[in-house]
Amino acid sequence: MTISLKPSNSPPEKLQPTGWLKYLSFSLDHKVIGLQYLVCGFLFYLIGGSLAGAIRVELISPLSDFMPREVYNQVLTLHGTIMIFLWIVPVVNGAFGNYLIPFYVGARDMAFPRLNAVAFWLIPPSGLMLITSYFINGAAQSGWTAYPPLSITTPASGQIIWILSVLLLGGSSIFGGINFIATILKLRRPGLKLMQLPMYCWAMLGTSILVVLSTPVLAGTLILLSFDIVAHTGFFNPSLGGNVIVYQHLFWFYSHPAVYIMVLPAFGLVSEILPIHSRKPLFGYTTMVFSIMGIVVLGLVVWAHHMFTSGTPPWMRLFFTIATAFIAVPTGIKFFNWVATLWGGKISLNAAMLFSCGFIINFVLGGITGVALAQVPFDVHVHDTYFVVAHFHYIVYGGSVFVIFSSIYHWFPKFTGKMLNENLGRFHFIITFIGFNLCFAPQHWLGLNGMPRRVAEYDPQFQLINQISSVGALLMALSTLPFLWNILQSILYGDNAGDNPWNALTPEWLTSSPPPVENWEGEAPLVLEPYGYGEKDSNKTQEGIK
């Protein structure tokens, strides 16, 4: 059976809006949907970042004097939920996945274009519903984990809106995951083998498997929690015979793989960027593929290391400690492969490369503290302290968000046909890198010395370190300004990029910038060696390129 590379359910081109209006429409073009994900996610990032700024302002003083305690809890809950479910997950998966995957497999669009559009259009109303709950009846106050009995005893309306929002966002992720799996496995250009795909395809395949397997568990858990809140059932309510530990097991069965749902696509994106800007082949392609699949398997069996202080029996602690230590192995393989890719290369220190190198540094630091947290005695000491906050942000911001910025600088010429200003990009990186480390590195000390997380008031001995952390948060906020100015002035007045300003070999650069509706004017190119930099005969790496 053959599968057409041109989606049969696309509407006639004359019926589709043109110009900027197409980005406000129910478009079926994977490139338009990818940019819709990106812009929408960045708008929510600005909101979530503003909430983070409010948290850091509150923590300048050891007293709860900037906002009431219940408001602090609401802001904390919204910040975590927005940053994870409305910024990082939609952008590293939906934005770049939608834009790049059809190019990489040689397809004209995603396997299910209408499902693709539905997946995106579930996100804006979910986010707006979540945010407006703050102004109507009060947002949820139980943190992004929604642990009972706290989530059962706080005001019900905000918590129910939070559950509905996360359920819709989970549905969006599942639709996207199914679409990516089908596209990668079934729409590959004839002659293109799995082991010839760019690394981002493997990262998205592994991520999509995690999404499809784990997200329904979260959905079912939140539905049961809503029954406890609305119908007063006793699934997780201890006063009615429920078990809060069962909720934690079900929640973390999704939420630890969610970490890899955020970072595996980032691994793939970095693996596309480093070879181009170091002019070297990606080192150890096969080992990187197997390490991604190893992370997928092990990522499903390490969830209970979040629960070492929840009364877990010794045998369970031992098992999850060993499993967590094992997952550091495939992650370490990827680190050494990236370093080996850079080694001896002709490195261009542009903004994309700087953010990618910043990612490597930050993620290694976050990984080291992660290995420490996998050890039961240490975890018991620092559990629910700012050490965990620092570790988590080194993974998800120092990891995923740095890669998002790197990817924007790298693929902006493809999106728009214009070049970003590299001097502004380097300035953006410097301020972001300094601000990030100034904000979160001191929090390791706070956690080691016993400052609890998720509280608005703390011991006055921690005030100076909190003030330093807040200065770092301010720098991170200010770093957004040169980035926004760079985007705006480049769209309006930027230099023309040409079709392939990086002289890259991957398929998205082998068409015009921006690309036509169906990606190529003629037949899709067959790229057999997407990382063939430095090959004596480059014609051996590509076939069918006009």
N, C-alpha and C positions, 0 to 999 in steps of 0.2 A: 504494500500500500504506500502510495506517495502522498505527501502533505504539501499543499501549495504554500509557497512563501508569501503569497499575497492574501491577506485576510479577506474571506468572502463576505463577511458581515460589515465591512466598512461602508459608510454612506457615500453617495456620490460626492466627489470633491467640491462641486459647485454649491452644495448645501452646507458646507462647513464654513464657519466664520473665518475671516482672514485677519491679518495684523495682530495687534495685541488682544483683540476680542476673543481670539481662539483660546487664550489662556483662562478665560472666564466661562468657557463653554464645556459641554459634556463631550470633549474631544475623544476620539479613539486612537489618535496618533500617540505612540508610546513616547515620543520625544516631548510632545506637549505635556503629557501626563507627568513625565519625569520632572519637568520644570515646574509644574504645578505643585508637586510634592516639595520641591526644593524651596520655592518662595513661601508656600504656606508654612512649612516647617520652620523657616527662618523667622517668620512673624511670631510664631509661638515661642521661638527661642528668645526673642526680645522681651516677650511677656514673662517667661520663666526666669530670664536673667534679671529683670526688674524685681521680681519677687525675691531672688537670691540677694540682691542689693538691700532689700528691706530687712532680710534676716541678718545680714552683716551689720547694718546700722543698729539694729536692736542689740547685737552682741558687743558693740563697742563698750557698753556699760554693763556691769554685773547685775544691775537691777532691770526689771521689766518696765522700762519707762518710755519706750517708743511706741509700743502697741500693746493692747490688752493680751493676756495670756492665751485666751481662746482664739483671738485673731492671729497670734503668732502660730498657733497650731494649724489654723486654716491656711496661712501663707506657706508654711512648711509643707503641708500636704499637696497644695497646688503646685508648688515649685517642683517637687520630685516627680509628680505625675506628668506635668507638662514636659519636663526635660526628657523623660524616658519615652513616654508614649506618643508625644506630639512633635518631638524634635529629632532625637537621635534615631529611633527605630524607623520612622517614616523616611528620613533623609538617606541614611546609609543603605537601606533596603529599597524603598520605593523610588526615591529620586534617581540615584545613580543606577540602580538595578533596572528600572524601566528605560532609562536613556541608553544604557550601554549593552545590555544582554542581547537584544535583537541584532545589533551590529556584530557582536562577538560570535554569534552562531550563524550569521549570514541570513537572517530572516528579515522580512519587510515590517513585521510588527510582533507583538506578543501573541501567544497562542490563543488567548481569549480576550480580545480588545475591549468588549463591553464589560466583562468582569473586571478588567483592569481599571476602567473608568469608575465603576461602582466602588472599587476598593479605595480610590482616592476620595471620592465625594462623600464617603462616610466620615472622613476626618474633620473637615471644617465644622459641621454641626456638632460633632462630639466634643471638639475643643471649646466651641462657643458655649455649649450647654454646661461644660465643666466650669468655665470661668464665670459665667453669669450667675451660677449658683451662689457665689460669694456675695452678690449684690441683692439676691432675692431672699433666700431663707438662711443664708450662711453656708459656706462650703464645708466639705468633710474635714474633720479634725483629727483623724486617726493615723495620719501619715500615709505614705504611698503603699505601705504594706497592709493597711486596714486590719490589723490584728484584732480579733475579739479577745476579751469582752469589751475593749475600748470602742470598737466600731459599732457595737450593739447599744452601748449606753450613751454615746454622744447623740446630738440631734439627728433624727432619722432622715429628714428631707435631704440634707446635704450629702449624707452617705449614700442614699439611694441614687441620687444624680451621679455621684462618682462611679457607682457600680454600673449604671446604664452607659455612661461615657466609656468606661474601660471595656465593657462588653462590645460596644460598637467598634472601638479601635481594635479589639482582638479579632472581630470578624473581618475587618479590613486586612489585617496581617495574614489571616488564613487564606483569604481570596488571593492575595498577592503571592503567598507561598506556593499555592497550587499552580498559579500561572507561571511562576518561574521554573518550577520543576518540569512542567509540560513543555515550556519553550526550550529549555536547555536539552532535554532528552529527546524531543520529537521534532523540533524545527531546525535542527542543524543542517547546514548546507551539505548536499551530497559530496562525499569525499573528505569531510571534516570529522576526525575521530575525537573521542572524548579527551584523550591525552594530548591533543593539539589545541585545546581550548585555552584562552587566556585564564590566568589564575582567578580573576574575579568571578568567572563562571563557576568554578569549583567552590569558591567561598559562598556564593549565593545559593548554590545547590545544597551545600551543607546547612546553611542558615535556614533555608526553606524547609528542609526536613525537620529541623528543630521546631520551627514555627508550627508546622502541621501536627507534630506529635505532642507538643507541650501546651500550646495555647488553649485547646479545648478543655484541658484539665483546669486551667485558671477560670475559664468561663463557667464550668460547672460549679466550681468552688464559690465563685461570687454569686451565682444564682442561689445556692444554698444559704449563703450569708444574708442575701436579701430576704429569704423566707424567715430567717431568724429575726430580722429587723421588723418586717411588715406583719408577718403572720404569727410571730412569737413561737416558732418551732424551736427545737432544741438540738440542732445539729452541732453548733459550736458554743451555745450558751451554757456555761457551767452550772448556772442556777437551775436549769431545766434538764440537767444530765448530759449536756453536750461536752465535747472535748476540744479545747482550744489547740491542743498539740496536733490533732488531725488537720486542723486548718493550716497550721504552719507547714506540715509535710506537703499538703496539696499546693499551697501557695508557692513554696520554694521549688517544687518539682517543675513549675513553670519559670519562676523568677530567677533561678540560677542559670538555666539555659538562656534566659533573656539577656544575661550579660554577654553570652556568645552571639546572640542575635544582634547585639550592638557592635561587637568587636570583630567577628568573623568577616563581615563585609568590609570593615576597615582594613583588615589584613589583606583582603583581595585588592582593594584600591591602592594601598601602598605598594603592593607587588606589581601593579601596572605602572606606577609613577617612577619608582626608583630605577628600573632598567633604562627608561627613556632619558632621564636627566643625568645618568652616569654613563650612558652609551655602552652598556654591557648587558649580556644575556642574564636573565634571572637565574641565579645560582640554585641548583638542586630542585628543579621543577617537580620531579617525581616524589621526592621526599616531602615537598610542601603539600602536594595533593594528599598524600597519605596522612600527613600531620593534621590537615583540616578534617579529614574523615575521622581520625582518632579523637580530635576534640569533640566532634559531634557525638560519638559514642560515649566517651567519658563524661561529657557535659550533662548527660541524662542521669548519671549515677553519683553525683557529688553534692546533691542539694542539702543534705542534712548537716553539712559543716556550718551552716547558718544557725544550727540549733543545739550546739554543744552545751549551752547553759539551760536547755529546756527539759532536763531530766532524761536525756537519752542514755540508754544503758551502755556499759563499757564496750561491749562487742560492736555496737553500732558506731560509737566514737572511733574505734580502731579502724573499722572498714572505711568510713568516710575520710578519715585522715590519710589512709593509704591511697584511696582513689583520687583525692585532691592532689596529693604529691605526684601521682602518675600523670595528671593532666598538665603538669608543668613541663613534661618532657616534649610533647609535640609543640607546645608554645615556644619552648626554648629552641627547638629546631628552626622555627620560622625566624627567630631573632638572628641566629647565626647565619641563616641563608640571606637575610637582608644585609647584614654586615659584609658577607662575602660578595654580594652583588656590588656593593659600593667600593670594595677594596680594589684599588688599582684602576678605577674608572675615571673617565674624564667628567668630573662632577661639575654641574652648573648650580651654583648656589643662588637659585631663584627662589621665589616665595614658596612654590610648590615643594621643592626639595627641602627647604628649611623646615616647613611644617611637618614633612614626613620624617625628617631626622628628629625633630622635637617629639613626635609621636613615639619613636623608638626609645628615646631616653626616658620619657615619662612612663611608658608602658612597662619598661623593664623595672623601674622603681616600684610601680604598682604591683607587678608580678612578684617581686621579692617580698613585699609586705603581705601579699596573698599567701605565699608559702608559709610565712610566719603564722598567719591567722589559721592555717590548716592544722597547726599543732595545738592539741587540746589545752595544755597548761597555759600557753600564751593567750589563746583565745578567751579562756575563762577570765583572765586578768583584764583584757582590754575590750571585752564584749560590751556593746552599747556605749562606747566612748568615742571620742573624736578621732581615735586611731582608725576606726572603721570608716568614718566619714572621709578621712584623708585617703585611705586605700581605695575606696569606691570611686572617688573623684579622679584619682590618678589613672584609674582604668577607663572610666566612661568619658571624662572630659579630656584628660591628658592623652587618652587613646582615641576614642571615636571622634570627638569634636575637632581635635587637631587634624585628623585625617579629612574631615569634612572641608575644613578650610583649605587644606592642601589640594583636595580634589577640585574645589571651585577654581582655584588659581590655575590648575592644570587644564581643566576642560572648559573654562570660560570661553576661550577662542572658538571652540567647537560649538558651544551654545549660541554665541552671538556673532561670530566672525570678527570680533574686536579683541585687542590685547589689553590686559590689565597693566597698570603702572607698577613696575617691579620695585621701584624705590618705596612706594607706599606699601606694597606687599611685604617687603622686608621690615619696614617700620612696624607694621601690624604684627608680624611674627615676634619681634623683639619685645614689644609691650605685652603681648599675650603670654609669651613664655615666662617673662619676669613676673608678671602679675599672677599667673597661675601658680608658680612655685612659691611665691611669697605668700599667697593665700593658703595653700594646702600643706606645704611642707611643715610649717610650725604646728599644724594640727596633730601630727604624730606625737609631738611632745605633750600636747594637751591630753591626748588619750592615754599615753603612758603614765601620766601623773593623775589620772582619774577624773577628768572632766567629762560628764555624761553628755551624750548627744540629745538633740530634740528638746532642749529646755531653753527657756528665755532668760533664766536667772542662773548664776553660777558663782563659785567662790571668788572673791576679789583677787586672790593670788594669780588668777588666770587672765586678768584684764589686759596686761601689756601684750601678751601673745595674741589675744583676740583682736586687739587694735592693729597689730601688725598684719594679721590675717585679713582684716577689713580693708587695710590699705591695698593689699594685693587684689582684693575683689574690686576695688575702685579702679585699679589699673586695667583689670580685665574688662570692666565696663567701658572705660575710655578707649580701649583698643578697638572697639566696634566702630568708632567714628571714622578713622581712616579707611577701614574696610568698606563702609557704606559709601563714603565719598569716592573711593576708587571705583566701585561698581557703577555709581551714577555717572561720573565724568567719563568713564571708559565706554559706557553704552552710548553716550551722547557724542563724545569727541575722541574716543580712543582710536589708535592706529589700527588699520585693517590687518587682520592676522594672516590672511591667506588660508588655503585649505589645510595645510599641515605645518604649522610654525615650529613644531618640535622635531620634525623629521622622524616621526614615529612609524612603527610597522603594524600596529594593531588596526583592525578593520575600520573603526570609526573615523580614523584620520585619512582613509583612502577614498573619501568622498568630499563634497563641497562643505564649507563652513559658513552658515548653518546648513545642515543636510536637507535634501528634498524630502517630500512627504513620505515616500517609500524608500528612503535611505540612499539608494543609488539610482542613477539614470538607466543603467543597463543591468547586466548580471552582477550579482554580489561577488566580490573577490573571494578567492579561496586562499586564506592565509594559513600556511602549514607550520610556520615558525614565527610566532608573534614577538619573540624576543631575540631575533637573529642579528643583534647589533654586533658589528665587528666581523661579520662573515665576509670572506674574500669574494664570494660570488653571491650577492644579495638576491639574484634571480632564483636561487635554489630555495629560498625561504618563502616565496610567494608565487602563486599561480593565478592567472585570470585577472591580474591587475592591469587595467588599461592605462 
